[in-house]
């Protein structure tokens, strides 16, 4: 377990360095925004394209894994939704809280860290879980928020959902990579080197940007952030593990990968959605800050457990 913790520590140390840079104002809010944009649109996209272009979709796709991840994630989503309604929250706020409970930082943190900790064969399941998060649950929150506010017919909701998907560089990079792989087009050496160099900036850039962004957070409602962090760091991996290992019989290694994905802290893109729709952005940023801090220990524990099972 200590060995796993020591391997995860450099990732969280980079987040800590970014947090210091942001908190000390050495890195301004504007600089953080531009770094995040660079990572999101260029470096991370290059990494995801390179990974998926070297994988076969037929090899990556696993129906049992997809169903298990959807089952476990939906169950926790339902718990967070029920608790939100019992607390008297409206639909948009409840939807944002449920998103915090199940959407982890897979793109910025999970892909590079789990590829290192679990090996390159973990990349396929990680990308599959990331695609489910982006396509299914990012679409669901748009439906819930726009539907609750009225003014859009069901068919009209397809436009913002579709635009959100095709404008997301992570989805575009993954899809293009699998298309490239499906066409069996070899990646020329100069292109491969270009993608490798650019994609190499994704890990340090993303982790630094996470920390610098967290430094801008002014925490509020710690008890709610604590509940959402508990959902994300404990309930989510627990229910995904139950679904993968006991209900649907997922391959043990792949099951371990999606359990580790489920244990990641709340994703930064939930904050972007909260800010875009004007729904509890400070509450979300507090949940991201708290879950990221606690995940230094919990992610190590989960990864250590799955590597021993």
Buried (B, 14 or more C-beta within 10 A) or exposed (E): EEEBBEBBEEBBEBBBBBBBBBBEEEBEEEBBBEBBEBBBBBBBBBBBBBBBBBBEBEEBEBEBBBBBBBBBBBBBBEBBBEBBEEEEBEBBBBBBBBBBBBBBBBBBBBBBBBBBBBEEEBBBBBBBBBBBBBBBBBBBBBBBBBBEEEEBEEEEBBEBBEEBBEEBBBBBBBBBBBEBBEEEEEBEEEEBEBBEEBBBBBBBBBBBBBBBBBBBBEEEBEEBBBBBBBBBBBBBBBBBBBBBBEBBEBEEBBBBBBBBBBBBBBBBBBBBBBBEBEBBBBBBBBBBBBBBBBBBEBBBBBBBBBBEE
